[in-house]
Amino acid sequence: MANWLQQSVFVGPAVLFFGIVVVIPFLMSIYYSFTEWNGVSSQVKWVGLGNFKQLLLEDTDFRKAFWFTIRFSVAGVLLTNAAGFLLALLLTKALKSRNILRTVFFLPNVIGGLLLGFIWQFIFVKGFATLGELTGIGFFELPWLGDAPTAFWGIVIVSVWQGAGYLMVIYIAALMNVPKELSEAARIDGASRLQMLRSITVPLIMPAVTVCLFLAISWSFKMFDLNLSLTKGGPFNSTESVALNIYQEAFRNNRYGLGTAKSVIFFIVVALITIIQVRFTKRREVEA
């Protein structure tokens, strides 16, 4: 009895807070996904699977947003992890300025997504145009946010620039824990740096790879603030993410039932992808 009371005192407030903030809204969203509701009226009409049928068979904008989100997530996850890992490899070397460089590369993650998006919007629209006029380099003269392909890569560039520093810190912590004895033994046996990286370093830091892939996937799929501040889904909804599409449906079109149905589908897809990713990378983890 005393043990149960002690657990209730220490764990109870956290469980209660989690239930109010996460569990109850989640269950309510599942309920509203089967209804037709504008978010204001007291009348909630039950439509069953009608919302899901409409989304899967009729809503071309939602399918288009999903396809953009998948393409963006693949590019963002791969490039962000590659950049973070390469920065970690570089900044675990004996460089005098490595602590300063670690801080510099991590700083973009501290800046809020909306502010970061507006800063890069100015860079793409004004900064690159000015550099293009001065240098004549075609890269700077591209319509970065005015054309669908370049707008896509513009969002990817900003996303990688923001997230690589955070993943870099995780990879640095993992690389610092790789036993030096193994690297020294492999070097004595004549292994090249690439062989050591492939056969020793990468297998031993797989727990960090699991975490970084999970974070990058969740960031990419949930991307909203950069999308809103950089392109607002344009041009012609070609860069509209699922999160922005859900926001537009619920808060602009006042169709909360349809918006919550989209969010439920989105949750199921992201949950399945992350579960598969975690299981896949967990099987490749080894111990030193």
C-alpha positions as CSV (number, residue, x, y, z in Angstrom):
1,M,0.0,0.0,0.0
2,A,2.8,2.4,1.0
3,N,4.7,1.5,-2.2
4,W,1.6,2.1,-4.4
5,L,1.0,5.5,-2.6
6,Q,4.6,6.5,-3.2
7,Q,4.4,5.6,-6.9
8,S,1.1,7.6,-7.2
9,V,2.7,10.7,-5.6
10,F,5.7,10.7,-7.9
11,V,4.3,9.3,-11.1
12,G,0.7,10.3,-10.9
13,P,1.1,14.0,-11.8
14,A,3.1,13.1,-14.9
15,V,0.6,10.4,-16.0
16,L,-2.3,12.8,-15.4
17,F,-0.6,15.6,-17.4
18,F,0.3,13.2,-20.2
19,G,-3.3,11.9,-20.4
20,I,-4.8,15.4,-20.5
21,V,-2.3,16.8,-23.1
22,V,-1.7,13.7,-25.3
23,V,-4.1,10.8,-24.8
24,I,-7.4,12.6,-24.5
25,P,-6.8,14.9,-27.6
26,F,-5.6,11.8,-29.5
27,L,-8.7,9.8,-28.7
28,M,-10.9,12.9,-29.5
29,S,-9.2,13.3,-32.9
30,I,-10.0,9.7,-33.7
31,Y,-13.6,10.3,-32.9
32,Y,-13.9,13.5,-34.9
33,S,-12.3,11.8,-37.9
34,F,-15.5,9.9,-38.3
35,T,-17.6,13.0,-38.2
36,E,-18.5,16.1,-40.2
37,W,-17.8,19.1,-38.0
38,N,-16.7,22.7,-38.6
39,G,-15.0,23.2,-35.3
40,V,-17.5,25.8,-34.1
41,S,-21.0,24.4,-34.3
42,S,-22.4,22.2,-31.5
43,Q,-23.8,19.9,-34.1
44,V,-21.5,17.0,-35.0
45,K,-22.7,14.7,-37.7
46,W,-21.5,11.1,-37.7
47,V,-20.4,10.1,-41.2
48,G,-18.5,6.9,-40.4
49,L,-15.8,6.0,-43.0
50,G,-17.1,8.7,-45.3
51,N,-14.1,11.1,-44.6
52,F,-11.6,8.3,-45.3
53,K,-13.3,7.3,-48.5
54,Q,-13.3,10.8,-49.7
55,L,-9.6,11.3,-48.9
56,L,-8.4,8.0,-50.5
57,L,-10.6,8.2,-53.6
58,E,-11.4,11.9,-54.3
59,D,-8.9,14.2,-52.6
60,T,-6.2,14.7,-55.2
61,D,-4.6,17.5,-53.2
62,F,-4.0,15.3,-50.2
63,R,-2.4,12.6,-52.4
64,K,-0.3,15.2,-54.0
65,A,0.8,16.5,-50.6
66,F,1.6,13.0,-49.5
67,W,3.8,12.4,-52.6
68,F,5.7,15.6,-52.0
69,T,6.2,14.7,-48.3
70,I,7.5,11.3,-49.2
71,R,10.0,12.7,-51.7
72,F,11.1,15.4,-49.3
73,S,11.5,13.0,-46.5
74,V,13.7,10.6,-48.5
75,A,15.9,13.5,-49.7
76,G,15.9,15.2,-46.3
77,V,16.7,12.1,-44.2
78,L,19.5,10.9,-46.4
79,L,21.2,14.3,-46.9
80,T,20.7,15.4,-43.2
81,N,22.2,12.2,-41.9
82,A,25.1,12.3,-44.4
83,A,25.9,15.9,-43.6
84,G,25.7,15.3,-39.9
85,F,27.9,12.2,-40.1
86,L,30.5,13.9,-42.2
87,L,30.6,16.9,-39.9
88,A,31.0,14.5,-36.9
89,L,33.9,12.7,-38.7
90,L,35.6,16.0,-39.4
91,L,35.1,17.5,-35.9
92,T,36.4,14.4,-34.0
93,K,39.8,15.0,-35.5
94,A,42.5,16.9,-33.7
95,L,41.4,20.4,-34.9
96,K,42.2,23.5,-32.7
97,S,38.9,25.1,-33.7
98,R,36.7,22.0,-33.4
99,N,34.7,23.3,-30.4
100,I,33.9,26.6,-32.1
101,L,33.0,24.8,-35.3
102,R,30.7,22.4,-33.4
103,T,28.9,25.4,-31.9
104,V,28.6,27.1,-35.3
105,F,27.1,24.0,-37.0
106,F,24.7,23.4,-34.1
107,L,23.4,27.0,-34.0
108,P,20.9,26.7,-36.9
109,N,19.0,24.1,-34.9
110,V,18.4,26.7,-32.1
111,I,16.7,29.1,-34.5
112,G,12.9,28.7,-34.8
113,G,11.6,27.1,-38.0
114,L,9.4,30.1,-39.0
115,L,12.2,32.6,-38.4
116,L,14.6,30.4,-40.2
117,G,12.3,30.1,-43.1
118,F,11.8,33.8,-43.5
119,I,15.6,34.4,-43.3
120,W,16.2,31.9,-46.1
121,Q,13.3,33.3,-48.1
122,F,15.1,36.6,-48.1
123,I,18.4,34.8,-49.1
124,F,16.7,32.9,-52.0
125,V,14.8,35.9,-53.3
126,K,17.1,38.8,-52.7
127,G,20.5,37.5,-51.8
128,F,20.8,34.9,-54.5
129,A,19.4,37.3,-57.1
130,T,22.0,40.0,-56.2
131,L,24.8,37.4,-56.3
132,G,23.6,36.3,-59.7
133,E,23.7,39.8,-61.1
134,L,27.2,40.4,-59.7
135,T,28.7,37.1,-60.7
136,G,26.6,35.8,-63.6
137,I,26.6,32.3,-62.0
138,G,23.6,30.4,-63.2
139,F,23.1,28.7,-59.8
140,F,22.2,32.0,-58.1
141,E,20.0,33.1,-61.0
142,L,17.6,30.2,-60.6
143,P,14.0,30.9,-59.6
144,W,14.5,29.2,-56.3
145,L,11.0,29.6,-54.7
146,G,9.2,30.4,-57.9
147,D,9.5,27.0,-59.7
148,A,8.4,23.6,-58.4
149,P,11.7,21.7,-58.8
150,T,13.9,24.5,-57.4
151,A,11.4,25.2,-54.6
152,F,11.5,21.5,-53.6
153,W,15.3,21.6,-53.3
154,G,15.2,25.0,-51.6
155,I,13.2,23.5,-48.8
156,V,15.5,20.5,-48.7
157,I,18.6,22.7,-48.4
158,V,17.1,24.7,-45.5
159,S,16.0,21.5,-43.7
160,V,19.4,19.9,-44.0
161,W,21.1,23.2,-42.9
162,Q,18.9,23.2,-39.8
163,G,19.0,19.6,-38.8
164,A,22.5,18.4,-39.7
165,G,24.1,20.1,-36.6
166,Y,21.8,18.3,-34.2
167,L,22.5,14.9,-35.7
168,M,26.2,15.9,-35.7
169,V,26.2,16.1,-31.9
170,I,24.7,12.6,-31.6
171,Y,27.2,11.1,-34.1
172,I,30.1,12.8,-32.3
173,A,29.1,11.2,-29.0
174,A,28.9,7.8,-30.8
175,L,32.3,8.2,-32.5
176,M,34.0,9.2,-29.3
177,N,32.9,5.9,-27.8
178,V,34.4,3.7,-30.5
179,P,37.3,1.8,-28.9
180,K,40.6,3.2,-30.2
181,E,42.2,-0.3,-29.7
182,L,40.1,-1.7,-32.6
183,S,41.1,1.2,-34.9
184,E,44.8,0.9,-34.0
185,A,44.7,-2.9,-34.5
186,A,43.0,-2.5,-37.9
187,R,45.5,0.2,-38.9
188,I,48.4,-2.1,-38.0
189,D,46.9,-4.9,-40.1
190,G,46.9,-2.6,-43.1
191,A,43.2,-1.6,-43.3
192,S,42.5,1.6,-45.2
193,R,40.4,4.4,-43.7
194,L,37.4,3.4,-45.9
195,Q,37.7,-0.2,-44.7
196,M,37.9,0.9,-41.1
197,L,34.9,3.2,-41.5
198,R,32.8,0.4,-43.2
199,S,33.8,-2.5,-41.0
200,I,34.5,-1.0,-37.6
201,T,33.1,2.6,-37.2
202,V,29.7,2.3,-38.8
203,P,28.7,-1.1,-37.2
204,L,29.7,0.2,-33.7
205,I,27.7,3.5,-34.0
206,M,24.5,1.8,-35.3
207,P,22.6,2.8,-32.1
208,A,23.3,6.4,-33.0
209,V,22.3,5.7,-36.6
210,T,19.0,4.3,-35.3
211,V,18.3,7.4,-33.3
212,C,19.3,9.8,-36.0
213,L,17.3,8.1,-38.7
214,F,14.2,8.1,-36.4
215,L,14.6,11.8,-35.6
216,A,15.2,12.8,-39.3
217,I,12.2,10.8,-40.4
218,S,9.9,12.4,-37.8
219,W,11.2,15.9,-38.6
220,S,10.8,15.4,-42.3
221,F,7.3,14.0,-42.2
222,K,6.1,16.6,-39.7
223,M,7.7,19.6,-41.5
224,F,5.3,22.5,-41.3
225,D,7.0,25.8,-40.3
226,L,9.6,25.8,-43.0
227,N,7.0,24.9,-45.6
228,L,4.7,27.7,-44.4
229,S,7.4,30.4,-44.2
230,L,9.3,29.5,-47.4
231,T,6.7,28.7,-50.0
232,K,3.3,28.4,-48.3
233,G,2.9,25.3,-50.4
234,G,3.4,27.0,-53.7
235,P,3.8,27.4,-56.5
236,F,0.4,25.9,-57.3
237,N,0.5,23.6,-54.2
238,S,3.5,21.8,-55.7
239,T,5.4,22.0,-52.3
240,E,2.6,21.6,-49.9
241,S,3.4,19.1,-47.2
242,V,0.8,16.8,-45.5
243,A,1.1,18.9,-42.2
244,L,0.3,22.1,-44.1
245,N,-2.5,20.4,-46.0
246,I,-4.0,19.3,-42.7
247,Y,-3.7,22.8,-41.4
248,Q,-5.4,24.3,-44.4
249,E,-8.2,21.7,-44.3
250,A,-9.0,22.2,-40.6
251,F,-8.3,25.9,-40.0
252,R,-8.8,27.5,-43.4
253,N,-11.6,25.4,-44.8
254,N,-13.2,24.8,-41.3
255,R,-13.6,21.1,-42.0
256,Y,-12.2,19.7,-38.8
257,G,-13.7,16.2,-39.3
258,L,-11.9,15.9,-42.7
259,G,-8.7,17.4,-41.2
260,T,-8.6,15.0,-38.3
261,A,-9.2,12.1,-40.7
262,K,-6.1,13.2,-42.6
263,S,-4.1,13.4,-39.4
264,V,-5.1,9.9,-38.4
265,I,-4.0,8.5,-41.8
266,F,-0.8,10.5,-41.5
267,F,-0.2,9.2,-38.0
268,I,-0.6,5.5,-39.1
269,V,1.7,5.9,-42.1
270,V,4.5,7.7,-40.1
271,A,4.2,5.2,-37.2
272,L,4.5,2.2,-39.6
273,I,7.5,3.8,-41.4
274,T,9.4,4.5,-38.1
275,I,8.6,1.1,-36.6
276,I,10.1,-0.6,-39.7
277,Q,13.1,1.7,-39.7
278,V,13.8,1.1,-36.0
279,R,13.5,-2.7,-36.4
280,F,15.7,-2.7,-39.5
281,T,18.5,-0.7,-37.9
282,K,18.3,-2.4,-34.5
283,R,19.1,-5.7,-36.2
284,R,22.4,-4.3,-37.4
285,E,23.6,-3.0,-34.1
286,V,26.7,-4.8,-32.7
287,E,28.6,-4.5,-29.4
288,A,32.3,-3.7,-29.2
